[in-house]
Amino acid sequence: MSDNRPIIGITLGDPAGIGPEISVKALCSQLIYKRCKPIIIGDASVLKNVLSFLNKSELKIHAIKSVKQATFTYGTIDVLDMGLIKAEELKLGEVSKEAGEAAFQYVKKTIELAMRNEIDATVTNPINKAAINLAGHHFSGHTEIYANYTNTKKYTMMLVHENLRVVHVSTHVSLREACDLVKKDRILEVIQIAHDACINLGIEEPRIAVAGLNPHSGESGLFGNEEVEEISPAIDAAVKAGIFAEGPIPPDTVFSKARGGMYDIVVAMYHDQGHIPLKVVGFVYDSKKQQWDAVAGVNITLGLPIIRTSVDHGTAFDQAGRGTANELSLQNAIDYAICFANNREQKRSKERRKGYGERVYRT
């Protein structure tokens, strides 16, 4: 009997943060192993330390040097051991050059594995941008690292929580620069990427809402000209191309409409415009417990030749080593990686069958 479970490569993230802890917690789920073959890319000694403070003696860390050596068996966590960090030398909860270097190399290795088709999808745990820059890798985030090492020019970030999906025209730039990047060609590009992403998720006729930049979407130029000069022309071009796109819709109502089911995805103009509504509905903090009851949501990079999903939160250095970190966002990210990988394989199978049928017909 063939095993069709996709191989999912999961980066450890910054080893001084909560990535190692939530990785172990996520892989305590037997359901994940029924749906995929997970493998951690990181350092085995760091994960062994996590098992000790979580009291997970029933789990085993299986250190390997290649994907082929993985067992993909529930109860055993396969780790492609990079040998970069020793747990006894690691200072949890602190920014360091050493942890930044390790986190960067985990990501780079995972990208290489996906580009060589050794794994079917990648999932990233949080990195610390200051740490990777201390290590000499001058990227503003995962998205830019992936774009660089896959030689991708047209890409965007998508955030997902339940039925709310958001893509961004710009992400890790200043607000001043973000306003300057609201241009017709880029907006049209993101609308097209959003449309394709929904199709890949199984949404046959995606409904796309495009947010305005200014209050009340500019009030016909009263509060700014970006809607008239850049956003509306991009929407018109998308509609002419056969895409269902509406807007510009005032930013203070567009997300409520999408949350209510009016739209399948929202095109946001900049980072916080898209992130804030997702985190309001996905992150739940309990002030009495002084901890997060839920940290839900997934960050997905669209436009890449490989699949990349991620948690939608940071390294949470203040929680590192305490055993209280919430793994829900990582579980969600793994779920989406499985979904994308399975849908991609189904499309490839259909294309192969179609090509075979055409060859037979010509013969």
Wavefront OBJ file of the C-alpha trace (Angstrom):
o trace
v 0.000 0.000 0.000
v 1.449 3.376 -1.067
v 2.025 6.116 1.485
v 0.773 9.406 0.021
v 1.430 11.547 3.083
v 3.387 14.676 2.103
v 6.763 15.292 3.737
v 6.610 18.551 5.707
v 9.882 20.221 6.684
v 9.558 22.327 9.852
v 12.298 24.802 10.798
v 13.157 25.070 14.484
v 13.132 28.882 14.422
v 15.352 30.859 16.785
v 16.526 28.169 19.237
v 16.409 30.691 22.102
v 12.695 31.320 21.510
v 9.545 29.220 21.734
v 9.972 27.489 18.345
v 11.541 24.309 19.813
v 8.836 24.034 22.497
v 5.850 24.479 20.189
v 7.425 22.068 17.697
v 7.477 19.311 20.305
v 3.943 20.151 21.453
v 2.601 20.169 17.881
v 4.174 16.812 17.114
v 2.507 15.275 20.153
v -0.557 15.059 17.904
v -1.077 11.626 16.392
v -3.423 13.178 13.818
v -0.558 15.140 12.284
v 1.352 11.914 11.647
v -1.719 10.364 10.041
v -1.888 13.264 7.573
v 1.784 13.989 6.851
v 5.419 13.046 7.435
v 6.900 15.806 9.611
v 10.619 16.415 9.934
v 12.299 19.141 12.009
v 15.279 21.004 10.565
v 17.336 22.228 13.510
v 19.452 20.935 16.359
v 18.687 17.686 18.170
v 20.271 18.778 21.460
v 17.900 21.761 21.688
v 14.873 19.502 21.252
v 16.160 17.001 23.808
v 16.353 19.863 26.298
v 12.718 20.731 25.515
v 11.648 17.149 26.252
v 13.257 17.428 29.678
v 11.504 20.619 30.818
v 8.181 19.499 29.302
v 8.513 16.074 30.972
v 7.877 14.292 27.661
v 9.936 11.188 28.395
v 7.610 9.094 26.210
v 8.916 10.897 23.097
v 12.192 10.148 21.349
v 14.398 12.513 19.349
v 15.756 10.812 16.236
v 18.785 12.762 14.975
v 19.440 12.194 11.266
v 21.608 13.638 8.492
v 19.256 13.178 5.532
v 15.522 13.028 4.878
v 15.880 9.416 3.731
v 16.842 8.395 7.279
v 13.564 9.650 8.795
v 11.085 7.144 10.206
v 8.012 9.457 10.240
v 6.584 7.499 13.147
v 4.385 8.944 15.885
v 6.279 9.107 19.167
v 9.595 9.679 17.402
v 10.508 13.210 16.308
v 12.810 13.126 13.296
v 15.344 15.964 13.373
v 17.701 16.754 10.527
v 20.487 17.660 12.935
v 22.464 20.724 11.790
v 24.904 20.576 14.710
v 24.999 24.367 15.108
v 23.856 24.932 18.695
v 24.459 22.999 21.911
v 21.633 23.242 24.401
v 23.970 23.735 27.360
v 25.506 26.813 25.692
v 22.192 28.361 24.654
v 20.762 31.255 26.672
v 16.995 31.010 26.360
v 15.092 34.237 25.877
v 18.074 36.270 24.663
v 18.990 37.752 21.300
v 22.334 36.409 20.135
v 24.446 36.199 17.019
v 24.865 32.447 17.508
v 21.131 31.739 17.701
v 20.504 34.071 14.772
v 23.043 32.216 12.638
v 21.504 28.871 13.523
v 17.970 30.077 12.783
v 19.063 31.437 9.411
v 20.833 28.221 8.434
v 17.770 26.153 9.390
v 15.676 28.212 6.972
v 18.251 28.087 4.181
v 18.617 24.306 4.496
v 14.852 23.805 4.424
v 14.536 25.888 1.267
v 17.280 23.803 -0.360
v 15.474 20.573 0.540
v 12.218 21.856 -0.954
v 13.909 23.103 -4.126
v 15.420 19.623 -4.561
v 11.976 18.059 -3.998
v 13.220 16.133 -0.964
v 10.325 17.578 1.018
v 6.877 18.588 -0.238
v 6.294 21.737 1.824
v 8.017 23.936 4.388
v 6.740 25.334 7.688
v 8.699 27.978 9.584
v 8.887 28.701 13.278
v 9.602 32.299 14.374
v 12.994 33.913 13.908
v 14.314 37.070 15.506
v 15.189 39.677 12.891
v 17.733 41.405 15.125
v 19.508 38.096 15.757
v 19.841 37.112 12.111
v 21.099 40.600 11.289
v 23.673 40.314 14.088
v 24.798 37.133 12.327
v 25.347 39.139 9.146
v 22.240 38.131 7.213
v 20.509 41.358 6.313
v 16.919 40.328 5.615
v 13.779 41.857 7.082
v 12.040 38.505 7.514
v 11.301 34.986 6.297
v 9.451 36.233 3.224
v 12.501 38.056 1.903
v 14.825 35.116 2.662
v 12.572 32.754 0.725
v 12.266 35.162 -2.193
v 16.048 35.553 -2.363
v 16.960 31.852 -2.235
v 14.198 30.803 -4.663
v 14.973 33.707 -7.024
v 11.362 34.902 -6.819
v 10.509 38.450 -7.898
v 6.715 38.489 -7.582
v 5.499 37.382 -4.180
v 3.351 38.476 -1.262
v 2.383 37.496 2.267
v -0.995 35.951 3.066
v -2.384 35.706 6.594
v -5.191 33.275 7.384
v -7.424 32.671 10.389
v -10.527 30.546 9.817
v -12.407 32.213 6.913
v -10.463 35.498 7.057
v -7.649 35.718 4.502
v -5.477 38.754 3.840
v -2.691 39.466 1.348
v -0.428 42.506 1.380
v 0.786 44.980 -1.220
v 3.788 45.696 1.048
v 5.032 44.250 4.331
v 8.311 44.985 6.112
v 8.882 48.620 5.200
v 8.215 51.906 6.983
v 4.692 53.322 6.825
v 5.981 56.230 4.743
v 7.508 53.842 2.195
v 4.404 51.630 2.270
v 2.268 54.558 1.090
v 4.699 55.196 -1.752
v 4.452 51.522 -2.809
v 0.688 51.704 -3.440
v 0.984 51.511 -7.227
v -1.338 50.075 -9.870
v 1.018 47.399 -11.195
v 1.883 46.038 -7.748
v -1.760 46.044 -6.619
v -2.827 44.184 -9.776
v 0.006 41.693 -9.225
v -1.179 41.001 -5.661
v -4.818 40.653 -6.774
v -3.738 38.032 -9.307
v -1.614 36.179 -6.727
v -4.546 36.255 -4.266
v -6.870 34.845 -6.921
v -4.480 31.973 -7.676
v -4.003 31.227 -3.968
v -7.738 30.854 -3.447
v -7.950 28.523 -6.449
v -5.144 26.417 -4.931
v -7.132 26.236 -1.695
v -10.096 24.806 -3.572
v -12.148 28.024 -3.881
v -13.406 27.796 -7.458
v -14.636 31.383 -7.926
v -12.735 33.625 -5.494
v -14.304 36.913 -4.396
v -11.573 39.474 -3.750
v -12.011 42.654 -1.733
v -9.446 45.415 -2.223
v -8.955 47.770 0.726
v -8.436 51.472 0.339
v -5.355 53.168 1.740
v -6.899 56.309 3.208
v -9.819 56.868 5.631
v -13.123 56.269 3.828
v -11.067 55.158 0.807
v -10.113 58.749 0.167
v -13.649 60.156 -0.265
v -13.099 60.641 -4.041
v -9.779 62.369 -3.514
v -10.698 64.471 -0.474
v -8.368 62.501 1.845
v -5.830 61.308 -0.713
v -5.522 60.398 -4.385
v -4.166 56.836 -4.171
v -7.616 55.249 -4.537
v -8.437 57.250 -7.661
v -5.038 57.139 -9.318
v -3.677 53.692 -8.393
v -6.099 51.335 -6.597
v -9.236 51.704 -8.753
v -7.305 51.323 -12.048
v -5.751 48.098 -10.708
v -9.181 46.737 -9.780
v -10.555 47.651 -13.221
v -7.663 45.802 -14.886
v -8.270 42.726 -12.717
v -11.972 42.687 -13.595
v -11.122 42.915 -17.295
v -8.864 39.879 -16.813
v -11.847 37.890 -15.497
v -11.132 38.209 -11.775
v -13.907 39.043 -9.304
v -12.474 42.054 -7.484
v -14.299 44.874 -5.716
v -13.172 48.111 -4.118
v -11.520 50.161 -2.974
v -13.473 49.374 0.178
v -12.884 51.504 3.309
v -10.355 49.707 5.542
v -12.540 50.075 8.634
v -15.304 47.869 7.159
v -13.678 45.571 4.618
v -12.417 43.014 7.150
v -15.788 42.715 8.878
v -17.372 42.038 5.494
v -14.815 39.339 4.724
v -15.186 37.818 8.171
v -18.935 37.658 7.554
v -18.445 35.722 4.315
v -18.932 38.471 1.734
v -15.400 37.969 0.369
v -12.878 35.109 0.263
v -9.787 37.269 0.599
v -8.793 40.891 1.236
v -5.959 42.772 -0.466
v -4.466 45.054 2.218
v -2.262 47.984 1.288
v 0.378 47.581 4.013
v 1.601 45.376 6.871
v -0.419 46.538 9.889
v -3.596 47.132 7.900
v -3.712 43.382 7.286
v -2.077 42.075 10.451
v -4.146 43.892 13.060
v -7.574 42.433 12.151
v -6.120 38.915 11.853
v -4.504 39.095 15.275
v -7.568 40.643 16.895
v -9.601 37.553 15.984
v -6.816 34.956 16.281
v -4.929 35.993 19.416
v -6.668 35.668 22.798
v -4.871 36.820 25.946
v -5.991 35.891 29.471
v -4.905 38.660 31.847
v -5.678 36.558 34.930
v -3.471 33.688 33.811
v -1.020 36.141 32.221
v -0.713 33.950 29.161
v -2.176 33.471 25.708
v -5.178 31.128 25.582
v -4.993 31.105 21.782
v -2.372 32.204 19.280
v -4.010 31.203 16.024
v -3.380 32.188 12.446
v -1.056 31.250 9.621
v 1.431 33.254 7.566
v 1.841 31.983 3.984
v 4.214 33.271 1.306
v 2.534 33.255 -2.109
v 4.226 33.305 -5.509
v 7.118 30.991 -4.563
v 8.026 27.819 -6.500
v 7.831 25.952 -3.167
v 5.249 25.884 -0.377
v 5.939 27.979 2.713
v 3.587 28.422 5.663
v 4.456 29.809 9.068
v 3.266 30.645 12.523
v 1.837 34.150 12.785
v 3.712 35.231 15.909
v 7.207 36.015 17.099
v 9.848 34.249 19.148
v 8.216 35.218 22.484
v 11.548 35.279 24.324
v 9.713 36.116 27.544
v 8.051 32.677 27.447
v 11.037 30.602 26.345
v 11.744 27.630 28.588
v 8.655 28.074 30.746
v 6.565 25.346 29.095
v 3.584 27.672 28.592
v 3.916 28.487 24.864
v 0.849 27.859 22.713
v 1.340 25.594 19.665
v -1.988 26.311 17.922
v -0.550 28.606 15.242
v 2.088 26.008 14.339
v -0.558 23.286 14.102
v -2.563 25.564 11.797
v 0.511 26.220 9.668
v 1.136 22.487 9.306
v -2.513 21.981 8.325
v -2.210 24.571 5.543
v 1.090 23.114 4.341
v -0.601 19.709 4.052
v -3.552 21.255 2.193
v -1.338 23.072 -0.322
v 0.883 20.014 -0.829
v -2.072 17.687 -1.407
v -3.796 20.121 -3.799
v -0.572 20.598 -5.751
v -0.091 16.850 -6.090
v -3.699 16.437 -7.261
v -3.140 19.094 -9.933
v 0.057 17.392 -11.074
v -1.747 14.037 -11.246
v -4.494 15.552 -13.396
v -1.895 17.103 -15.699
v -0.084 13.766 -16.010
v -3.338 11.955 -16.805
v -4.275 14.634 -19.311
v -0.870 14.417 -20.985
v -1.103 10.619 -21.133
v -4.584 10.844 -22.673
v -3.403 13.298 -25.306
v -0.464 11.048 -26.230
v -2.754 8.040 -26.575
v -5.179 10.053 -28.708
v -2.401 11.247 -31.028
v -1.100 7.686 -31.347
l 1 2 3 4 5 6 7 8 9 10 11 12 13 14 15 16 17 18 19 20 21 22 23 24 25 26 27 28 29 30 31 32 33 34 35 36 37 38 39 40 41 42 43 44 45 46 47 48 49 50 51 52 53 54 55 56 57 58 59 60 61 62 63 64 65 66 67 68 69 70 71 72 73 74 75 76 77 78 79 80 81 82 83 84 85 86 87 88 89 90 91 92 93 94 95 96 97 98 99 100 101 102 103 104 105 106 107 108 109 110 111 112 113 114 115 116 117 118 119 120 121 122 123 124 125 126 127 128 129 130 131 132 133 134 135 136 137 138 139 140 141 142 143 144 145 146 147 148 149 150 151 152 153 154 155 156 157 158 159 160 161 162 163 164 165 166 167 168 169 170 171 172 173 174 175 176 177 178 179 180 181 182 183 184 185 186 187 188 189 190 191 192 193 194 195 196 197 198 199 200 201 202 203 204 205 206 207 208 209 210 211 212 213 214 215 216 217 218 219 220 221 222 223 224 225 226 227 228 229 230 231 232 233 234 235 236 237 238 239 240 241 242 243 244 245 246 247 248 249 250 251 252 253 254 255 256 257 258 259 260 261 262 263 264 265 266 267 268 269 270 271 272 273 274 275 276 277 278 279 280 281 282 283 284 285 286 287 288 289 290 291 292 293 294 295 296 297 298 299 300 301 302 303 304 305 306 307 308 309 310 311 312 313 314 315 316 317 318 319 320 321 322 323 324 325 326 327 328 329 330 331 332 333 334 335 336 337 338 339 340 341 342 343 344 345 346 347 348 349 350 351 352 353 354 355 356 357 358 359 360 361 362 363
